Every structure is written in structure tokens, then in C-alpha cells.
Amino acid sequence: MDFATLLTSRYTCKHYDPNKKISKEDFEKILEAGRLSPSAVNLQPWHFFVASTPEAKAKIKDAVMPMNMERFENCSHVVVLCAKTDATLEYISKVVDKEDADGRFGRKPEAKVGQDAGKKNFSSIHRISASEIAAWNARNTYITLASMLYQAHDLGIDSTAVEGMYPQVADDLLKLKEQGLTCLCMIFFGYRSKDDSNVLENRPKSRLDLKDVVTYL
Ligand SMILES: Cc1cc2nc3c(=O)[nH]c(=O)nc-3n(C[C@H](O)[C@H](O)[C@H](O)COP(=O)(O)O)c2cc1C
């Protein structure tokens, strides 16, 4: 599907068919779309927890608000979208080492040194407080949400971005603080039930006009 069609035809699924499961192969493509998302200085400050079995869902159920419970229970897969709470110097060096292994610096060792310093310098602007670095990481992590929603749609898989949940409860249930992570939201994936009321035929897409959201300078 071309991207313009993806944008106009994706919608938020409200009712899932509990009998339809996403294949492992397709779900990995969705995760891959998250992994390949861009981030400031390529810090990739995210982590995705996945629940697809009743047992796995039970571990996070208490973090779901009642309004989203039916879709949580019937969807095929849940991603708990988490952001790092910090950008430690050790973590930044790990990213730079991976970039090196992936061939980003060619045969120029000085390029690696420069990248390492640049990333540490740029992230230090946001390390002025614990809340600011966490907010910066969260802003970057939300980009993966969009990537995964559109990749899913391209595969014919429906989805629901879910902020109707209790992030602090997820933090506690999954012991996220101890892992240097915090929960932002969840994403449900699956296949719409045949009576999903939110389909575009019932509820056409609505957005403000371009003139309301764009200013040419
Ligand atoms: C960050 C975010 C959080 C959302 N939280 C919920 C939610 O908790 N439950 C729900 O049913 N829909 C949720 N939505 C879906 C929005 O209501 C929906 O995207 C919006 O109304 C536009 O409709 P569309 O996605 O069908 O185009 C959320 C969407 C986003 C992007």
C-alpha cells in the first residue's frame, strides 16, 4: 500500500476478533518497524515488552483501564511501550559500538570518537534533570508507536494505541524502574471483529484542515 493510502485507511480498532492471532512472522515485522524508527542522535531510547498469551497478558492486566479491557482481552498481541529513564554514558557508548559494528564509521576511528563525544554532548543538554531526560526519551520513543501502527496496517493488522492505562502500575508490575525504564503506553494489535463499530464506513476519519495546523513562514 502506498503511504498516502496507509494514512487515510488506518483507523483505531475498538473490537477485536478473539479467535484470530497474528503470525509470528508478521508480528516480528511490526516490532522491526519499531526498532528501525529514527531517534535523536540515534539513541533508540526504547524497549518493547510483548504479551500474546493469556499468561503473559495476566502479568500486565492490572495496568489496563476498564474502558480498554475488552480490547485488551480480545486482541492478539500487546506491546507495552517503554522509554529509558536516562541516557547514561555507558549506554551511549554501547550505541556507538553498535554503529561501528554496523559500518557507520568506515575505516575512520576518529569518526567514532567524534560520534561518541557528539552524542554525549547533545544528550547532556537533556540530562539537566531526571524529568527532562525521561521526557526527551519519551518523545523519541513515541515515534516507534507510529511506525508500528502503520506497519501493522500495511500487513492488514488492526491496532489500538492505548494511553487509557496506568503507566505507574505497569512500572511496578514489570519492575521497570529497576531496569532503567518507564512505561509510556500500550499498543494492542489483532484483527477487527466483524462488528467493530469504529470502522471508517461508520466513523469517517476526521482531522483539522491543513490550514489549521500549518503556517507557512
Ligand atoms: C497516544 C494515543 C493514545 C490513545 N489512547 C487510546 C485509548 O486508550 N483507547 C482507545 O480506544 N483509543 C486510544 N487512542 C486512539 C485515538 O482516540 C485515535 O487515534 C483518534 O481518535 C483518531 O482516530 P483514528 O486513529 O481512528 O484515526 C489513542 C491514540 C493515541 C495516538
The ligand as a MOL file (V3000), in Angstrom:
LIG
                    3D

  0  0  0     0  0            999 V3000
M  V30 BEGIN CTAB
M  V30 COUNTS 31 33 0 0 0
M  V30 BEGIN ATOM
M  V30 1 C -1.1400 8.1680 22.1120 0
M  V30 2 C -2.5260 7.6940 21.8460 0
M  V30 3 C -3.3110 7.1990 22.8790 0
M  V30 4 C -4.5860 6.6790 22.6360 0
M  V30 5 N -5.2880 6.0750 23.6590 0
M  V30 6 C -6.4360 5.3980 23.3450 0
M  V30 7 C -7.0950 4.5870 24.3130 0
M  V30 8 O -6.6840 4.4870 25.4750 0
M  V30 9 N -8.2020 3.8860 23.9230 0
M  V30 10 C -8.7160 3.9570 22.6610 0
M  V30 11 O -9.7050 3.2900 22.3630 0
M  V30 12 N -8.1140 4.7460 21.7190 0
M  V30 13 C -6.9920 5.4490 22.0230 0
M  V30 14 N -6.3580 6.2030 21.0640 0
M  V30 15 C -6.9510 6.3090 19.7310 0
M  V30 16 C -7.3780 7.7410 19.3800 0
M  V30 17 O -8.5790 8.0610 20.0280 0
M  V30 18 C -7.4880 7.8430 17.8580 0
M  V30 19 O -6.2120 7.6590 17.2920 0
M  V30 20 C -8.0470 9.1770 17.3940 0
M  V30 21 O -9.3830 9.3520 17.8280 0
M  V30 22 C -8.0180 9.2720 15.8630 0
M  V30 23 O -8.7520 8.2120 15.2870 0
M  V30 24 P -8.0690 7.1690 14.2730 0
M  V30 25 O -6.8660 6.5770 14.9420 0
M  V30 26 O -9.1510 6.1460 14.0410 0
M  V30 27 O -7.7110 7.9220 13.0350 0
M  V30 28 C -5.1070 6.7380 21.3160 0
M  V30 29 C -4.3240 7.2520 20.2770 0
M  V30 30 C -3.0450 7.7070 20.5340 0
M  V30 31 C -2.1950 8.1720 19.3690 0
M  V30 END ATOM
M  V30 BEGIN BOND
M  V30 1 1 1 2
M  V30 2 1 2 3
M  V30 3 2 2 30
M  V30 4 2 3 4
M  V30 5 1 4 5
M  V30 6 1 4 28
M  V30 7 2 5 6
M  V30 8 1 6 7
M  V30 9 1 6 13
M  V30 10 2 7 8
M  V30 11 1 7 9
M  V30 12 1 9 10
M  V30 13 2 10 11
M  V30 14 1 10 12
M  V30 15 2 12 13
M  V30 16 1 13 14
M  V30 17 1 14 15
M  V30 18 1 14 28
M  V30 19 1 15 16
M  V30 20 1 16 17
M  V30 21 1 16 18
M  V30 22 1 18 19
M  V30 23 1 18 20
M  V30 24 1 20 21
M  V30 25 1 20 22
M  V30 26 1 22 23
M  V30 27 1 23 24
M  V30 28 2 24 25
M  V30 29 1 24 26
M  V30 30 1 24 27
M  V30 31 2 28 29
M  V30 32 1 29 30
M  V30 33 1 30 31
M  V30 END BOND
M  V30 END CTAB
M  END
